[in-house]
């Protein structure tokens, strides 16, 4: 009984072992079959692929050394291909946009005439300072004489950005004097405007596009980086102080265009320097600072869109203007700002302004924000555009200690990615990370020249019945018909990238779109064979076996006379020699 039980157990163990072995063998056979199928289809693809070089890898007539050599060659070539495709794609991703010249003969007539600011080098009028000093003296708020009050009022010139000079005792003294005279708060902006030389007295004659016009209809008394100046074609909204106009001017917002070329069709102004009225100069010369800038921008040198030219008394100054326009295509707007490095005017508004975006406004807003942050006031020459921070108090001489401390910081501006590593951690540089140029802009370049004027009378339309003493003449005009027009567009469209990559693949391995179709075709066949059991290879093998099973027949030579009817076979036809002999006879 015990022996029978042992035999039964042994049989069961043997059966279980055989079952496990059969399962393992089935798994190994399945893996082997799958590997064999993949290998067969890979070999088949190499044999029939349009990439002709792959056939050398599956050629059974080649030696193993030749096959290995071809594998090494293919690996090297494919590595170079991948590297070149990566470089091309990286260039497409990192530099997707390209700026190119759209035209070098864009019509100048289509352009806007630039904005012009005429600022006397003398920033405080002696006559106006004398009037204020006399009023203060007559108000009996100080024991100082008129001349001493004049010396104090001269300290107000330190509020100009070119100076920001601090004379501590004198600045505090003039602040106390004005506080007593105005009985507390005083408007430094209004005072500086009243002390500035008046435009209407300085501008004697004006001619625009060949037509003489009253200067009051062309110029406004507006804020600039050098205080209040005579501005032409400056279409921004008014400053925080109402403009003073003697007559009704053309409506704001209407920009003057370039009418024609040449001096006679530009802007011509006859200027009086009032040399005897000099009281506080921002430069060690006498004359005028001419500022050329974009009509929609506040003139700020640090924004890079301002050009300055000095005009002297008894000289005729010629400013030949040339423009470079820049525009971006609509497809550029789909890219992020940090890639296109520009902002469309309608996209955002400046931080402290309700107007459309301009690069100059962004820089100015960045400066004002930092000045308010550091000194808790706003310099009088910056415009107020409606925001609360702009409505804070105006800087006076009492704030010059703080303004002079940070002066160098506000003259060193680094917008967006232009921040250099050397000064990236420096506190003495202004970082305006969100300021980008506009995607549609016009830049103005100037070429200036001068000619000397003698004292006396001239027989010209501009100087008719006029005796020249210290006056100067300013001509601003365009002389070139064509201007440069730049375009920012995508460097690669999708089909350009496809063509580029396709060309690289074609040069390296002869790859094309049909090669992709072939890969997909053989991949589908392999998957069908693996998972569905539909083997194309077996069908091909069966066809070959059927072809081999067809019995072959012996090939025999057939002569022409065997094809003739039997009745004709008894007839003897002459051979070639007999025919030749008959012809010879």
C-alpha angles and dihedrals in degrees: 000000000000091000092053091051091051091051091051091050091049091051091051092049090048090050092049091048092049090049092052091046091050090051092049091047090050091051093047091046091050091051091046091049092050092048090047092050092049091047092049093050091046089053090046091051091051091051098049103027121121086234094091096195093065092070090073089064093057099036107121091198091065120090121244090251091057092047093050090047091053090048090054091048092050092048091051093047094045090049090054090047093053091048093051093046090050092051091049093048092045090053089051092051100041098039106027095151132064132194114212138163109271094183139347093199103052108157112264090205089070092061132095117248108247123253114257128204119191109199121179113228085229104078099180121050114224092215093051092046090050091052092051092045091051092050091050091048092049091049089066094224094130141030092225121115123241091259092051090049088050090054089052093048089053087067088070087077088071087076091074113103093235087065118021084170117173122214098171102200095040093046092052090046095053090046091053091046094054092044090056093045095049091038096239123330118042130187106237091186092059091045093052091048092052091048094051119096109265120248095217091060095043099048109071104169134006132192125184125186091348095308125107111232135173109271090226090066092054106036135058132193100241141158119268135163087276096049125258113358140162106270129194126196091001101149101179121118116279121279123252090273117063114253118250112231126173093200136017109283132203111284116277116254095041107117122205116238130212102270100186143328129275138048094286092058098047133069119297123184132181109214133199114207098198091213093183090058096062113127108145122019125191090201132040091245138070124243137055137311109224113205120198115194145142114292093233097046132085104240105252121157096208091062090066096231098099129090122191128202128180119226119196132206116265092021133107107225120203118198112189108196126205125182135210116199125202128193138170128217121243093251089063090067090070091067122084118262095248090059100045092037092215141081128224111235093236095050101077140357126234118269096254101021137081092208130092119283122277128170093233092052091051092053092045092048090050090052094047092049091052093045090052090047094050103035104016094233142080123238112246095238094063115089123241113228106184106280121125094238089055089054093064119114121293119249116257134185088280088067096050091097090063095038093052090048093059098031096110091049093060092049092056109068127176114189123199114317096357090091107125122218091232093064101021092107095037119115091206097075130073113234114202099179096174098050115108130163117260118263091230113043145143123218124197126213124187138205112198133195135170139210127195121247123210123220114261143056126324129202097224132115092246096048100032112144090001127122111214115219112147100341125126135206125221124200120188115180149137119248104174121077096203126055133187117263119193125199130202113206138150112289093214130025116202091261090050090054091046091050092048095050091042091053092051092048091047093053095047105039107354091253120172140160091273087062089061090052090051092051091050091046095053091041091056091048091050092049092049090051093047101045106019101034092232101141118191088184092060091049089053090048091050090051090051091049091049089050091050092047093059106101114243120232127221114256113224132187116256121205125207095238089059089062092057123091116269092248089061096047092076091058113094115219119204116254125232095270093054091049090051093050091049091052091048091055 
